[in-house]
Amino acid sequence: MTRNDDPYAGQDAVDREASTLAGEEHVTSAQGRLILLWLIVLIPLAYGVFNTIEKSLALF
């Protein structure tokens, strides 16, 4: 990991430990892209599944 990708850049060791103990998680740009891409896939998928279930209810 390069210095620019360090989510703790600009923090001293005490701040870093405190944020770790507090459970704070930092999202890197790669993780953000991955989340965005999954949302692009999952939103239309959820819409399609919902419509399929809705139309299949007419059969019962």
LOMAR-864798 format. One record per atom (N, C-alpha, C, CB): residue number from 0; x, y, z. Coordinates in nm, 2 decimals. Glycine has a CB too. Layout:
# residues N
(lose NUM (X Y Z)),
...
***
This chain:
# residues 60
(lose 0 (0.09 -0.12 0.00)),
(lose 0 (0.00 0.00 0.00)),
(lose 0 (0.09 0.12 0.00)),
(lose 0 (-0.10 0.00 0.12)),
(lose 1 (0.06 0.21 -0.09)),
(lose 1 (0.14 0.33 -0.10)),
(lose 1 (0.10 0.43 0.01)),
(lose 1 (0.14 0.39 -0.24)),
(lose 2 (0.18 0.53 0.03)),
(lose 2 (0.15 0.63 0.13)),
(lose 2 (0.01 0.70 0.10)),
(lose 2 (0.26 0.73 0.14)),
(lose 3 (-0.02 0.72 -0.03)),
(lose 3 (-0.14 0.79 -0.07)),
(lose 3 (-0.26 0.71 -0.04)),
(lose 3 (-0.13 0.83 -0.22)),
(lose 4 (-0.25 0.58 -0.04)),
(lose 4 (-0.37 0.50 -0.01)),
(lose 4 (-0.39 0.47 0.14)),
(lose 4 (-0.35 0.36 -0.08)),
(lose 5 (-0.30 0.52 0.22)),
(lose 5 (-0.31 0.50 0.36)),
(lose 5 (-0.43 0.57 0.42)),
(lose 5 (-0.18 0.54 0.43)),
(lose 6 (-0.53 0.50 0.47)),
(lose 6 (-0.65 0.57 0.53)),
(lose 6 (-0.62 0.64 0.65)),
(lose 6 (-0.76 0.47 0.55)),
(lose 7 (-0.51 0.62 0.72)),
(lose 7 (-0.47 0.68 0.84)),
(lose 7 (-0.37 0.79 0.82)),
(lose 7 (-0.41 0.58 0.94)),
(lose 8 (-0.35 0.84 0.69)),
(lose 8 (-0.25 0.94 0.66)),
(lose 8 (-0.29 1.07 0.74)),
(lose 8 (-0.25 0.97 0.51)),
(lose 9 (-0.19 1.13 0.80)),
(lose 9 (-0.21 1.25 0.88)),
(lose 9 (-0.26 1.22 1.02)),
(lose 9 (-0.32 1.33 0.81)),
(lose 10 (-0.26 1.10 1.07)),
(lose 10 (-0.30 1.07 1.21)),
(lose 10 (-0.17 1.02 1.28)),
(lose 10 (-0.41 0.96 1.21)),
(lose 11 (-0.16 1.05 1.40)),
(lose 11 (-0.05 0.99 1.48)),
(lose 11 (-0.09 0.86 1.53)),
(lose 11 (-0.01 1.09 1.59)),
(lose 12 (0.00 0.79 1.60)),
(lose 12 (-0.02 0.65 1.64)),
(lose 12 (-0.14 0.64 1.74)),
(lose 12 (0.11 0.59 1.70)),
(lose 13 (-0.15 0.74 1.83)),
(lose 13 (-0.26 0.74 1.92)),
(lose 13 (-0.39 0.75 1.86)),
(lose 13 (-0.24 0.85 2.03)),
(lose 14 (-0.41 0.84 1.76)),
(lose 14 (-0.53 0.86 1.69)),
(lose 14 (-0.56 0.73 1.61)),
(lose 14 (-0.52 0.98 1.59)),
(lose 15 (-0.46 0.67 1.55)),
(lose 15 (-0.48 0.55 1.47)),
(lose 15 (-0.53 0.44 1.56)),
(lose 15 (-0.35 0.51 1.40)),
(lose 16 (-0.48 0.42 1.68)),
(lose 16 (-0.52 0.32 1.77)),
(lose 16 (-0.66 0.35 1.82)),
(lose 16 (-0.42 0.31 1.89)),
(lose 17 (-0.69 0.47 1.85)),
(lose 17 (-0.82 0.51 1.90)),
(lose 17 (-0.93 0.48 1.80)),
(lose 17 (-0.83 0.66 1.94)),
(lose 18 (-0.90 0.51 1.67)),
(lose 18 (-1.00 0.49 1.57)),
(lose 18 (-1.02 0.34 1.54)),
(lose 18 (-0.96 0.56 1.44)),
(lose 19 (-0.91 0.26 1.56)),
(lose 19 (-0.92 0.12 1.54)),
(lose 19 (-1.00 0.06 1.65)),
(lose 19 (-0.78 0.06 1.54)),
(lose 20 (-0.98 0.10 1.78)),
(lose 20 (-1.05 0.05 1.89)),
(lose 20 (-1.20 0.09 1.89)),
(lose 20 (-0.99 0.10 2.02)),
(lose 21 (-1.23 0.21 1.83)),
(lose 21 (-1.37 0.25 1.81)),
(lose 21 (-1.44 0.18 1.70)),
(lose 21 (-1.37 0.40 1.79)),
(lose 22 (-1.37 0.10 1.63)),
(lose 22 (-1.44 0.02 1.52)),
(lose 22 (-1.46 0.10 1.39)),
(lose 22 (-1.57 -0.03 1.57)),
(lose 23 (-1.39 0.21 1.38)),
(lose 23 (-1.40 0.28 1.25)),
(lose 23 (-1.33 0.21 1.14)),
(lose 23 (-1.35 0.43 1.27)),
(lose 24 (-1.40 0.20 1.03)),
(lose 24 (-1.34 0.13 0.91)),
(lose 24 (-1.33 0.24 0.80)),
(lose 24 (-1.42 0.01 0.87)),
(lose 25 (-1.22 0.24 0.74)),
(lose 25 (-1.20 0.34 0.63)),
(lose 25 (-1.21 0.26 0.50)),
(lose 25 (-1.06 0.40 0.64)),
(lose 26 (-1.29 0.32 0.41)),
(lose 26 (-1.32 0.27 0.28)),
(lose 26 (-1.21 0.32 0.18)),
(lose 26 (-1.46 0.29 0.23)),
(lose 27 (-1.14 0.23 0.12)),
(lose 27 (-1.04 0.28 0.02)),
(lose 27 (-1.12 0.30 -0.12)),
(lose 27 (-0.93 0.18 0.00)),
(lose 28 (-1.05 0.36 -0.21)),
(lose 28 (-1.11 0.39 -0.34)),
(lose 28 (-1.15 0.26 -0.41)),
(lose 28 (-1.02 0.48 -0.43)),
(lose 29 (-1.06 0.16 -0.40)),
(lose 29 (-1.09 0.03 -0.46)),
(lose 29 (-1.22 -0.04 -0.40)),
(lose 29 (-0.97 -0.07 -0.45)),
(lose 30 (-1.23 -0.02 -0.27)),
(lose 30 (-1.35 -0.08 -0.20)),
(lose 30 (-1.47 0.00 -0.24)),
(lose 30 (-1.34 -0.08 -0.05)),
(lose 31 (-1.46 0.13 -0.26)),
(lose 31 (-1.57 0.21 -0.30)),
(lose 31 (-1.62 0.18 -0.44)),
(lose 31 (-1.54 0.36 -0.29)),
(lose 32 (-1.52 0.15 -0.53)),
(lose 32 (-1.56 0.11 -0.67)),
(lose 32 (-1.63 -0.02 -0.67)),
(lose 32 (-1.43 0.11 -0.76)),
(lose 33 (-1.58 -0.11 -0.59)),
(lose 33 (-1.64 -0.25 -0.58)),
(lose 33 (-1.78 -0.24 -0.53)),
(lose 33 (-1.56 -0.34 -0.49)),
(lose 34 (-1.81 -0.16 -0.43)),
(lose 34 (-1.94 -0.14 -0.38)),
(lose 34 (-2.03 -0.08 -0.48)),
(lose 34 (-1.94 -0.05 -0.25)),
(lose 35 (-1.98 0.02 -0.55)),
(lose 35 (-2.06 0.09 -0.66)),
(lose 35 (-2.09 -0.01 -0.77)),
(lose 35 (-1.98 0.21 -0.72)),
(lose 36 (-2.00 -0.09 -0.81)),
(lose 36 (-2.02 -0.19 -0.92)),
(lose 36 (-2.12 -0.30 -0.87)),
(lose 36 (-1.89 -0.26 -0.96)),
(lose 37 (-2.11 -0.34 -0.75)),
(lose 37 (-2.21 -0.44 -0.70)),
(lose 37 (-2.35 -0.38 -0.70)),
(lose 37 (-2.17 -0.49 -0.56)),
(lose 38 (-2.36 -0.25 -0.66)),
(lose 38 (-2.49 -0.18 -0.66)),
(lose 38 (-2.55 -0.18 -0.80)),
(lose 38 (-2.48 -0.05 -0.60)),
(lose 39 (-2.46 -0.15 -0.90)),
(lose 39 (-2.51 -0.14 -1.04)),
(lose 39 (-2.56 -0.28 -1.08)),
(lose 39 (-2.39 -0.10 -1.13)),
(lose 40 (-2.51 -0.39 -1.03)),
(lose 40 (-2.56 -0.52 -1.07)),
(lose 40 (-2.68 -0.56 -0.98)),
(lose 40 (-2.45 -0.62 -1.04)),
(lose 41 (-2.68 -0.53 -0.85)),
(lose 41 (-2.78 -0.58 -0.77)),
(lose 41 (-2.91 -0.51 -0.78)),
(lose 41 (-2.73 -0.58 -0.63)),
(lose 42 (-2.91 -0.38 -0.81)),
(lose 42 (-3.04 -0.30 -0.81)),
(lose 42 (-3.13 -0.35 -0.93)),
(lose 42 (-3.01 -0.15 -0.83)),
(lose 43 (-3.08 -0.37 -1.05)),
(lose 43 (-3.16 -0.43 -1.16)),
(lose 43 (-3.20 -0.57 -1.13)),
(lose 43 (-3.09 -0.42 -1.29)),
(lose 44 (-3.11 -0.65 -1.07)),
(lose 44 (-3.14 -0.79 -1.03)),
(lose 44 (-3.25 -0.79 -0.93)),
(lose 44 (-3.02 -0.86 -0.97)),
(lose 45 (-3.25 -0.71 -0.83)),
(lose 45 (-3.36 -0.71 -0.73)),
(lose 45 (-3.49 -0.67 -0.80)),
(lose 45 (-3.33 -0.61 -0.62)),
(lose 46 (-3.49 -0.57 -0.89)),
(lose 46 (-3.61 -0.53 -0.96)),
(lose 46 (-3.66 -0.64 -1.04)),
(lose 46 (-3.57 -0.41 -1.05)),
(lose 47 (-3.58 -0.71 -1.11)),
(lose 47 (-3.62 -0.83 -1.19)),
(lose 47 (-3.68 -0.94 -1.11)),
(lose 47 (-3.51 -0.88 -1.28)),
(lose 48 (-3.62 -0.97 -1.00)),
(lose 48 (-3.67 -1.07 -0.91)),
(lose 48 (-3.81 -1.03 -0.85)),
(lose 48 (-3.57 -1.10 -0.79)),
(lose 49 (-3.82 -0.91 -0.81)),
(lose 49 (-3.94 -0.86 -0.76)),
(lose 49 (-4.06 -0.87 -0.86)),
(lose 49 (-3.93 -0.71 -0.71)),
(lose 50 (-4.03 -0.82 -0.98)),
(lose 50 (-4.13 -0.83 -1.09)),
(lose 50 (-4.17 -0.98 -1.12)),
(lose 50 (-4.08 -0.76 -1.22)),
(lose 51 (-4.07 -1.07 -1.12)),
(lose 51 (-4.10 -1.21 -1.15)),
(lose 51 (-4.19 -1.27 -1.04)),
(lose 51 (-3.97 -1.29 -1.16)),
(lose 52 (-4.16 -1.24 -0.91)),
(lose 52 (-4.24 -1.29 -0.80)),
(lose 52 (-4.38 -1.22 -0.81)),
(lose 52 (-4.18 -1.25 -0.67)),
(lose 53 (-4.39 -1.10 -0.84)),
(lose 53 (-4.52 -1.03 -0.85)),
(lose 53 (-4.61 -1.09 -0.96)),
(lose 53 (-4.50 -0.88 -0.87)),
(lose 54 (-4.55 -1.12 -1.07)),
(lose 54 (-4.63 -1.18 -1.18)),
(lose 54 (-4.66 -1.32 -1.16)),
(lose 54 (-4.55 -1.17 -1.31)),
(lose 55 (-4.57 -1.39 -1.08)),
(lose 55 (-4.60 -1.53 -1.05)),
(lose 55 (-4.72 -1.55 -0.95)),
(lose 55 (-4.48 -1.60 -1.01)),
(lose 56 (-4.74 -1.45 -0.87)),
(lose 56 (-4.85 -1.45 -0.77)),
(lose 56 (-4.98 -1.46 -0.84)),
(lose 56 (-4.84 -1.33 -0.68)),
(lose 57 (-5.00 -1.42 -0.96)),
(lose 57 (-5.12 -1.43 -1.03)),
(lose 57 (-5.16 -1.58 -1.07)),
(lose 57 (-5.12 -1.35 -1.16)),
(lose 58 (-5.06 -1.66 -1.06)),
(lose 58 (-5.08 -1.80 -1.09)),
(lose 58 (-5.14 -1.88 -0.98)),
(lose 58 (-4.95 -1.87 -1.14)),
(lose 59 (-5.14 -1.82 -0.86)),
(lose 59 (-5.18 -1.89 -0.74)),
(lose 59 (-5.31 -1.84 -0.69)),
(lose 59 (-5.08 -1.88 -0.63)),
***
